[in-house]
Amino acid sequence: MKNTVRIERAKHELTQAQLAEKLGVSRQTVHAIESGKYVPSTVLALRMSRLFKVLVEELFLLEEGE
């Protein structure tokens, strides 16, 4: 699954640590999501969507065959 979390974070001028604090997760979790090593829960994806004011589908994109 691809994601645009890093791009949205940069648009909002947030560090990984700042985003993690706003979401109530660790910086390592944000890093893992951005690098595609971790797929967030539905609740976390919705929190990110609300924070960035974009649709979940704009943050997380299914790749061919998923």
PyMOL Python script that loads the backbone (N, CA, C, O; Angstrom):
from pymol import cmd

cmd.read_pdbstr("""\
ATOM      1  N   MET A   1       0.844  -1.173   0.000  1.00  0.00           N
ATOM      2  CA  MET A   1       0.000   0.000   0.000  1.00  0.00           C
ATOM      3  C   MET A   1       0.890   1.238   0.000  1.00  0.00           C
ATOM      4  O   MET A   1       1.772   1.385   0.846  1.00  0.00           O
ATOM      5  N   LYS A   2       0.649   2.112  -0.949  1.00  0.00           N
ATOM      6  CA  LYS A   2       1.379   3.376  -1.009  1.00  0.00           C
ATOM      7  C   LYS A   2       0.674   4.397  -0.130  1.00  0.00           C
ATOM      8  O   LYS A   2      -0.510   4.259   0.178  1.00  0.00           O
ATOM      9  N   ASN A   3       1.416   5.421   0.267  1.00  0.00           N
ATOM     10  CA  ASN A   3       0.787   6.493   1.030  1.00  0.00           C
ATOM     11  C   ASN A   3       1.471   7.827   0.754  1.00  0.00           C
ATOM     12  O   ASN A   3       2.607   7.879   0.282  1.00  0.00           O
ATOM     13  N   THR A   4       0.757   8.893   1.058  1.00  0.00           N
ATOM     14  CA  THR A   4       1.273  10.248   0.866  1.00  0.00           C
ATOM     15  C   THR A   4       1.456  10.966   2.207  1.00  0.00           C
ATOM     16  O   THR A   4       1.450  12.196   2.266  1.00  0.00           O
ATOM     17  N   VAL A   5       1.616  10.204   3.261  1.00  0.00           N
ATOM     18  CA  VAL A   5       1.734  10.783   4.602  1.00  0.00           C
ATOM     19  C   VAL A   5       2.932  11.729   4.687  1.00  0.00           C
ATOM     20  O   VAL A   5       2.817  12.824   5.236  1.00  0.00           O
ATOM     21  N   ARG A   6       4.066  11.321   4.154  1.00  0.00           N
ATOM     22  CA  ARG A   6       5.271  12.166   4.214  1.00  0.00           C
ATOM     23  C   ARG A   6       5.021  13.506   3.510  1.00  0.00           C
ATOM     24  O   ARG A   6       5.434  14.555   4.004  1.00  0.00           O
ATOM     25  N   ILE A   7       4.353  13.466   2.371  1.00  0.00           N
ATOM     26  CA  ILE A   7       4.062  14.688   1.613  1.00  0.00           C
ATOM     27  C   ILE A   7       3.128  15.601   2.409  1.00  0.00           C
ATOM     28  O   ILE A   7       3.368  16.803   2.521  1.00  0.00           O
ATOM     29  N   GLU A   8       2.066  15.021   2.958  1.00  0.00           N
ATOM     30  CA  GLU A   8       1.122  15.816   3.745  1.00  0.00           C
ATOM     31  C   GLU A   8       1.789  16.387   4.993  1.00  0.00           C
ATOM     32  O   GLU A   8       1.529  17.526   5.381  1.00  0.00           O
ATOM     33  N   ARG A   9       2.642  15.593   5.610  1.00  0.00           N
ATOM     34  CA  ARG A   9       3.357  16.070   6.809  1.00  0.00           C
ATOM     35  C   ARG A   9       4.230  17.269   6.451  1.00  0.00           C
ATOM     36  O   ARG A   9       4.291  18.248   7.194  1.00  0.00           O
ATOM     37  N   ALA A  10       4.907  17.179   5.301  1.00  0.00           N
ATOM     38  CA  ALA A  10       5.764  18.283   4.863  1.00  0.00           C
ATOM     39  C   ALA A  10       4.936  19.534   4.544  1.00  0.00           C
ATOM     40  O   ALA A  10       5.343  20.648   4.871  1.00  0.00           O
ATOM     41  N   LYS A  11       3.787  19.349   3.913  1.00  0.00           N
ATOM     42  CA  LYS A  11       2.909  20.483   3.598  1.00  0.00           C
ATOM     43  C   LYS A  11       2.487  21.215   4.869  1.00  0.00           C
ATOM     44  O   LYS A  11       2.339  22.437   4.874  1.00  0.00           O
ATOM     45  N   HIS A  12       2.296  20.457   5.940  1.00  0.00           N
ATOM     46  CA  HIS A  12       1.875  21.044   7.214  1.00  0.00           C
ATOM     47  C   HIS A  12       3.059  21.415   8.110  1.00  0.00           C
ATOM     48  O   HIS A  12       2.882  21.821   9.258  1.00  0.00           O
ATOM     49  N   GLU A  13       4.262  21.267   7.566  1.00  0.00           N
ATOM     50  CA  GLU A  13       5.497  21.630   8.268  1.00  0.00           C
ATOM     51  C   GLU A  13       5.606  20.973   9.636  1.00  0.00           C
ATOM     52  O   GLU A  13       5.901  21.625  10.637  1.00  0.00           O
ATOM     53  N   LEU A  14       5.360  19.663   9.656  1.00  0.00           N
ATOM     54  CA  LEU A  14       5.459  18.885  10.884  1.00  0.00           C
ATOM     55  C   LEU A  14       6.621  17.910  10.798  1.00  0.00           C
ATOM     56  O   LEU A  14       6.874  17.329   9.742  1.00  0.00           O
ATOM     57  N   THR A  15       7.323  17.730  11.902  1.00  0.00           N
ATOM     58  CA  THR A  15       8.327  16.665  11.971  1.00  0.00           C
ATOM     59  C   THR A  15       7.592  15.360  12.256  1.00  0.00           C
ATOM     60  O   THR A  15       6.411  15.365  12.601  1.00  0.00           O
ATOM     61  N   GLN A  16       8.293  14.255  12.111  1.00  0.00           N
ATOM     62  CA  GLN A  16       7.690  12.968  12.468  1.00  0.00           C
ATOM     63  C   GLN A  16       7.278  12.970  13.936  1.00  0.00           C
ATOM     64  O   GLN A  16       6.216  12.456  14.288  1.00  0.00           O
ATOM     65  N   ALA A  17       8.105  13.540  14.779  1.00  0.00           N
ATOM     66  CA  ALA A  17       7.812  13.576  16.216  1.00  0.00           C
ATOM     67  C   ALA A  17       6.570  14.426  16.509  1.00  0.00           C
ATOM     68  O   ALA A  17       5.744  14.053  17.341  1.00  0.00           O
ATOM     69  N   GLN A  18       6.442  15.553  15.832  1.00  0.00           N
ATOM     70  CA  GLN A  18       5.287  16.412  16.041  1.00  0.00           C
ATOM     71  C   GLN A  18       3.997  15.726  15.582  1.00  0.00           C
ATOM     72  O   GLN A  18       2.972  15.792  16.260  1.00  0.00           O
ATOM     73  N   LEU A  19       4.064  15.069  14.422  1.00  0.00           N
ATOM     74  CA  LEU A  19       2.896  14.345  13.928  1.00  0.00           C
ATOM     75  C   LEU A  19       2.532  13.215  14.881  1.00  0.00           C
ATOM     76  O   LEU A  19       1.359  13.006  15.190  1.00  0.00           O
ATOM     77  N   ALA A  20       3.536  12.495  15.339  1.00  0.00           N
ATOM     78  CA  ALA A  20       3.304  11.395  16.269  1.00  0.00           C
ATOM     79  C   ALA A  20       2.595  11.894  17.533  1.00  0.00           C
ATOM     80  O   ALA A  20       1.661  11.256  18.018  1.00  0.00           O
ATOM     81  N   GLU A  21       3.039  13.020  18.053  1.00  0.00           N
ATOM     82  CA  GLU A  21       2.425  13.576  19.261  1.00  0.00           C
ATOM     83  C   GLU A  21       0.956  13.937  19.017  1.00  0.00           C
ATOM     84  O   GLU A  21       0.098  13.664  19.857  1.00  0.00           O
ATOM     85  N   LYS A  22       0.676  14.543  17.880  1.00  0.00           N
ATOM     86  CA  LYS A  22      -0.707  14.921  17.554  1.00  0.00           C
ATOM     87  C   LYS A  22      -1.609  13.699  17.395  1.00  0.00           C
ATOM     88  O   LYS A  22      -2.803  13.759  17.689  1.00  0.00           O
ATOM     89  N   LEU A  23      -1.030  12.587  16.927  1.00  0.00           N
ATOM     90  CA  LEU A  23      -1.804  11.369  16.691  1.00  0.00           C
ATOM     91  C   LEU A  23      -1.823  10.431  17.897  1.00  0.00           C
ATOM     92  O   LEU A  23      -2.619   9.494  17.939  1.00  0.00           O
ATOM     93  N   GLY A  24      -0.958  10.677  18.868  1.00  0.00           N
ATOM     94  CA  GLY A  24      -0.890   9.805  20.040  1.00  0.00           C
ATOM     95  C   GLY A  24      -0.183   8.492  19.773  1.00  0.00           C
ATOM     96  O   GLY A  24      -0.521   7.460  20.352  1.00  0.00           O
ATOM     97  N   VAL A  25       0.817   8.545  18.879  1.00  0.00           N
ATOM     98  CA  VAL A  25       1.619   7.356  18.568  1.00  0.00           C
ATOM     99  C   VAL A  25       3.096   7.719  18.699  1.00  0.00           C
ATOM    100  O   VAL A  25       3.434   8.871  18.970  1.00  0.00           O
ATOM    101  N   SER A  26       3.967   6.742  18.508  1.00  0.00           N
ATOM    102  CA  SER A  26       5.407   7.008  18.586  1.00  0.00           C
ATOM    103  C   SER A  26       5.927   7.523  17.247  1.00  0.00           C
ATOM    104  O   SER A  26       5.305   7.324  16.203  1.00  0.00           O
ATOM    105  N   ARG A  27       7.070   8.185  17.299  1.00  0.00           N
ATOM    106  CA  ARG A  27       7.725   8.644  16.074  1.00  0.00           C
ATOM    107  C   ARG A  27       8.058   7.464  15.184  1.00  0.00           C
ATOM    108  O   ARG A  27       7.993   7.562  13.958  1.00  0.00           O
ATOM    109  N   GLN A  28       8.418   6.340  15.806  1.00  0.00           N
ATOM    110  CA  GLN A  28       8.752   5.142  15.043  1.00  0.00           C
ATOM    111  C   GLN A  28       7.549   4.638  14.253  1.00  0.00           C
ATOM    112  O   GLN A  28       7.703   4.124  13.146  1.00  0.00           O
ATOM    113  N   THR A  29       6.353   4.784  14.817  1.00  0.00           N
ATOM    114  CA  THR A  29       5.138   4.387  14.107  1.00  0.00           C
ATOM    115  C   THR A  29       4.940   5.253  12.868  1.00  0.00           C
ATOM    116  O   THR A  29       4.618   4.743  11.795  1.00  0.00           O
ATOM    117  N   VAL A  30       5.134   6.564  13.016  1.00  0.00           N
ATOM    118  CA  VAL A  30       5.006   7.465  11.869  1.00  0.00           C
ATOM    119  C   VAL A  30       6.030   7.089  10.801  1.00  0.00           C
ATOM    120  O   VAL A  30       5.701   7.034   9.616  1.00  0.00           O
ATOM    121  N   HIS A  31       7.252   6.834  11.213  1.00  0.00           N
ATOM    122  CA  HIS A  31       8.299   6.439  10.264  1.00  0.00           C
ATOM    123  C   HIS A  31       7.901   5.146   9.536  1.00  0.00           C
ATOM    124  O   HIS A  31       8.042   5.052   8.317  1.00  0.00           O
ATOM    125  N   ALA A  32       7.412   4.171  10.272  1.00  0.00           N
ATOM    126  CA  ALA A  32       7.021   2.888   9.680  1.00  0.00           C
ATOM    127  C   ALA A  32       5.871   3.056   8.679  1.00  0.00           C
ATOM    128  O   ALA A  32       5.850   2.402   7.637  1.00  0.00           O
ATOM    129  N   ILE A  33       4.927   3.928   8.998  1.00  0.00           N
ATOM    130  CA  ILE A  33       3.815   4.193   8.075  1.00  0.00           C
ATOM    131  C   ILE A  33       4.341   4.852   6.812  1.00  0.00           C
ATOM    132  O   ILE A  33       4.011   4.429   5.704  1.00  0.00           O
ATOM    133  N   GLU A  34       5.154   5.882   6.972  1.00  0.00           N
ATOM    134  CA  GLU A  34       5.694   6.602   5.815  1.00  0.00           C
ATOM    135  C   GLU A  34       6.521   5.705   4.906  1.00  0.00           C
ATOM    136  O   GLU A  34       6.502   5.864   3.686  1.00  0.00           O
ATOM    137  N   SER A  35       7.240   4.771   5.492  1.00  0.00           N
ATOM    138  CA  SER A  35       8.094   3.887   4.683  1.00  0.00           C
ATOM    139  C   SER A  35       7.350   2.665   4.164  1.00  0.00           C
ATOM    140  O   SER A  35       7.934   1.827   3.478  1.00  0.00           O
ATOM    141  N   GLY A  36       6.059   2.558   4.489  1.00  0.00           N
ATOM    142  CA  GLY A  36       5.255   1.454   3.976  1.00  0.00           C
ATOM    143  C   GLY A  36       5.439   0.141   4.702  1.00  0.00           C
ATOM    144  O   GLY A  36       4.985  -0.898   4.223  1.00  0.00           O
ATOM    145  N   LYS A  37       6.099   0.168   5.856  1.00  0.00           N
ATOM    146  CA  LYS A  37       6.339  -1.051   6.619  1.00  0.00           C
ATOM    147  C   LYS A  37       5.201  -1.374   7.581  1.00  0.00           C
ATOM    148  O   LYS A  37       5.134  -2.474   8.128  1.00  0.00           O
ATOM    149  N   TYR A  38       4.312  -0.409   7.781  1.00  0.00           N
ATOM    150  CA  TYR A  38       3.206  -0.589   8.720  1.00  0.00           C
ATOM    151  C   TYR A  38       1.954   0.041   8.138  1.00  0.00           C
ATOM    152  O   TYR A  38       1.982   1.186   7.689  1.00  0.00           O
ATOM    153  N   VAL A  39       0.861  -0.699   8.143  1.00  0.00           N
ATOM    154  CA  VAL A  39      -0.430  -0.183   7.699  1.00  0.00           C
ATOM    155  C   VAL A  39      -1.208   0.211   8.958  1.00  0.00           C
ATOM    156  O   VAL A  39      -1.459  -0.632   9.820  1.00  0.00           O
ATOM    157  N   PRO A  40      -1.587   1.479   9.067  1.00  0.00           N
ATOM    158  CA  PRO A  40      -2.258   1.926  10.279  1.00  0.00           C
ATOM    159  C   PRO A  40      -3.668   1.353  10.407  1.00  0.00           C
ATOM    160  O   PRO A  40      -4.277   0.926   9.426  1.00  0.00           O
ATOM    161  N   SER A  41      -4.162   1.357  11.626  1.00  0.00           N
ATOM    162  CA  SER A  41      -5.540   0.941  11.874  1.00  0.00           C
ATOM    163  C   SER A  41      -6.478   1.930  11.192  1.00  0.00           C
ATOM    164  O   SER A  41      -6.074   3.028  10.808  1.00  0.00           O
ATOM    165  N   THR A  42      -7.707   1.532  11.051  1.00  0.00           N
ATOM    166  CA  THR A  42      -8.721   2.412  10.464  1.00  0.00           C
ATOM    167  C   THR A  42      -8.845   3.695  11.275  1.00  0.00           C
ATOM    168  O   THR A  42      -8.939   4.783  10.707  1.00  0.00           O
ATOM    169  N   VAL A  43      -8.845   3.576  12.585  1.00  0.00           N
ATOM    170  CA  VAL A  43      -8.977   4.753  13.459  1.00  0.00           C
ATOM    171  C   VAL A  43      -7.809   5.712  13.248  1.00  0.00           C
ATOM    172  O   VAL A  43      -8.011   6.921  13.139  1.00  0.00           O
ATOM    173  N   LEU A  44      -6.594   5.181  13.191  1.00  0.00           N
ATOM    174  CA  LEU A  44      -5.421   6.036  12.993  1.00  0.00           C
ATOM    175  C   LEU A  44      -5.452   6.679  11.609  1.00  0.00           C
ATOM    176  O   LEU A  44      -5.119   7.857  11.472  1.00  0.00           O
ATOM    177  N   ALA A  45      -5.839   5.937  10.599  1.00  0.00           N
ATOM    178  CA  ALA A  45      -5.945   6.493   9.243  1.00  0.00           C
ATOM    179  C   ALA A  45      -6.970   7.627   9.211  1.00  0.00           C
ATOM    180  O   ALA A  45      -6.748   8.650   8.563  1.00  0.00           O
ATOM    181  N   LEU A  46      -8.087   7.445   9.907  1.00  0.00           N
ATOM    182  CA  LEU A  46      -9.111   8.491   9.958  1.00  0.00           C
ATOM    183  C   LEU A  46      -8.620   9.720  10.718  1.00  0.00           C
ATOM    184  O   LEU A  46      -8.939  10.848  10.341  1.00  0.00           O
ATOM    185  N   ARG A  47      -7.853   9.515  11.774  1.00  0.00           N
ATOM    186  CA  ARG A  47      -7.272  10.655  12.514  1.00  0.00           C
ATOM    187  C   ARG A  47      -6.343  11.457  11.620  1.00  0.00           C
ATOM    188  O   ARG A  47      -6.375  12.688  11.617  1.00  0.00           O
ATOM    189  N   MET A  48      -5.507  10.741  10.853  1.00  0.00           N
ATOM    190  CA  MET A  48      -4.581  11.414   9.931  1.00  0.00           C
ATOM    191  C   MET A  48      -5.361  12.193   8.874  1.00  0.00           C
ATOM    192  O   MET A  48      -5.032  13.335   8.553  1.00  0.00           O
ATOM    193  N   SER A  49      -6.373  11.570   8.354  1.00  0.00           N
ATOM    194  CA  SER A  49      -7.217  12.203   7.348  1.00  0.00           C
ATOM    195  C   SER A  49      -7.816  13.498   7.881  1.00  0.00           C
ATOM    196  O   SER A  49      -7.798  14.522   7.197  1.00  0.00           O
ATOM    197  N   ARG A  50      -8.336  13.456   9.075  1.00  0.00           N
ATOM    198  CA  ARG A  50      -8.941  14.638   9.699  1.00  0.00           C
ATOM    199  C   ARG A  50      -7.891  15.713   9.950  1.00  0.00           C
ATOM    200  O   ARG A  50      -8.127  16.891   9.680  1.00  0.00           O
ATOM    201  N   LEU A  51      -6.736  15.312  10.464  1.00  0.00           N
ATOM    202  CA  LEU A  51      -5.671  16.259  10.772  1.00  0.00           C
ATOM    203  C   LEU A  51      -5.197  16.992   9.510  1.00  0.00           C
ATOM    204  O   LEU A  51      -5.008  18.208   9.520  1.00  0.00           O
ATOM    205  N   PHE A  52      -5.009  16.230   8.426  1.00  0.00           N
ATOM    206  CA  PHE A  52      -4.508  16.810   7.181  1.00  0.00           C
ATOM    207  C   PHE A  52      -5.617  17.399   6.307  1.00  0.00           C
ATOM    208  O   PHE A  52      -5.342  18.059   5.306  1.00  0.00           O
ATOM    209  N   LYS A  53      -6.877  17.153   6.697  1.00  0.00           N
ATOM    210  CA  LYS A  53      -8.033  17.646   5.932  1.00  0.00           C
ATOM    211  C   LYS A  53      -8.031  17.123   4.496  1.00  0.00           C
ATOM    212  O   LYS A  53      -8.250  17.869   3.541  1.00  0.00           O
ATOM    213  N   VAL A  54      -7.775  15.814   4.374  1.00  0.00           N
ATOM    214  CA  VAL A  54      -7.849  15.129   3.084  1.00  0.00           C
ATOM    215  C   VAL A  54      -8.609  13.825   3.275  1.00  0.00           C
ATOM    216  O   VAL A  54      -8.760  13.350   4.401  1.00  0.00           O
ATOM    217  N   LEU A  55      -9.083  13.250   2.191  1.00  0.00           N
ATOM    218  CA  LEU A  55      -9.760  11.959   2.262  1.00  0.00           C
ATOM    219  C   LEU A  55      -8.760  10.852   2.575  1.00  0.00           C
ATOM    220  O   LEU A  55      -7.588  10.947   2.208  1.00  0.00           O
ATOM    221  N   VAL A  56      -9.214   9.818   3.243  1.00  0.00           N
ATOM    222  CA  VAL A  56      -8.350   8.671   3.541  1.00  0.00           C
ATOM    223  C   VAL A  56      -7.758   8.125   2.242  1.00  0.00           C
ATOM    224  O   VAL A  56      -6.594   7.729   2.194  1.00  0.00           O
ATOM    225  N   GLU A  57      -8.585   8.110   1.183  1.00  0.00           N
ATOM    226  CA  GLU A  57      -8.134   7.596  -0.112  1.00  0.00           C
ATOM    227  C   GLU A  57      -7.025   8.446  -0.728  1.00  0.00           C
ATOM    228  O   GLU A  57      -6.304   7.980  -1.610  1.00  0.00           O
ATOM    229  N   GLU A  58      -6.887   9.683  -0.272  1.00  0.00           N
ATOM    230  CA  GLU A  58      -5.795  10.530  -0.736  1.00  0.00           C
ATOM    231  C   GLU A  58      -4.505  10.237   0.021  1.00  0.00           C
ATOM    232  O   GLU A  58      -3.412  10.486  -0.488  1.00  0.00           O
ATOM    233  N   LEU A  59      -4.631   9.713   1.229  1.00  0.00           N
ATOM    234  CA  LEU A  59      -3.454   9.374   2.031  1.00  0.00           C
ATOM    235  C   LEU A  59      -2.946   7.966   1.746  1.00  0.00           C
ATOM    236  O   LEU A  59      -1.738   7.730   1.705  1.00  0.00           O
ATOM    237  N   PHE A  60      -3.875   7.032   1.549  1.00  0.00           N
ATOM    238  CA  PHE A  60      -3.499   5.623   1.388  1.00  0.00           C
ATOM    239  C   PHE A  60      -4.075   5.080   0.089  1.00  0.00           C
ATOM    240  O   PHE A  60      -5.280   5.147  -0.155  1.00  0.00           O
ATOM    241  N   LEU A  61      -3.181   4.538  -0.741  1.00  0.00           N
ATOM    242  CA  LEU A  61      -3.559   4.073  -2.071  1.00  0.00           C
ATOM    243  C   LEU A  61      -3.242   2.588  -2.209  1.00  0.00           C
ATOM    244  O   LEU A  61      -2.113   2.160  -1.970  1.00  0.00           O
ATOM    245  N   LEU A  62      -4.239   1.816  -2.591  1.00  0.00           N
ATOM    246  CA  LEU A  62      -3.997   0.397  -2.830  1.00  0.00           C
ATOM    247  C   LEU A  62      -3.207   0.241  -4.120  1.00  0.00           C
ATOM    248  O   LEU A  62      -3.480   0.905  -5.120  1.00  0.00           O
ATOM    249  N   GLU A  63      -2.227  -0.644  -4.078  1.00  0.00           N
ATOM    250  CA  GLU A  63      -1.453  -0.932  -5.274  1.00  0.00           C
ATOM    251  C   GLU A  63      -2.115  -2.050  -6.056  1.00  0.00           C
ATOM    252  O   GLU A  63      -2.954  -2.773  -5.520  1.00  0.00           O
ATOM    253  N   GLU A  64      -1.752  -2.193  -7.287  1.00  0.00           N
ATOM    254  CA  GLU A  64      -2.296  -3.247  -8.145  1.00  0.00           C
ATOM    255  C   GLU A  64      -2.160  -4.606  -7.470  1.00  0.00           C
ATOM    256  O   GLU A  64      -1.072  -4.964  -7.019  1.00  0.00           O
ATOM    257  N   GLY A  65      -3.241  -5.359  -7.396  1.00  0.00           N
ATOM    258  CA  GLY A  65      -3.224  -6.690  -6.827  1.00  0.00           C
ATOM    259  C   GLY A  65      -3.503  -6.752  -5.334  1.00  0.00           C
ATOM    260  O   GLY A  65      -3.566  -7.847  -4.774  1.00  0.00           O
ATOM    261  N   GLU A  66      -3.670  -5.628  -4.681  1.00  0.00           N
ATOM    262  CA  GLU A  66      -3.954  -5.637  -3.237  1.00  0.00           C
ATOM    263  C   GLU A  66      -5.445  -5.748  -2.998  1.00  0.00           C
ATOM    264  O   GLU A  66      -5.886  -5.772  -1.850  1.00  0.00           O
TER     265      GLU A  66
END
""", "prot")
cmd.dss("prot")
cmd.show_as("cartoon", "prot")
cmd.util.cbc("prot")
cmd.orient("prot")
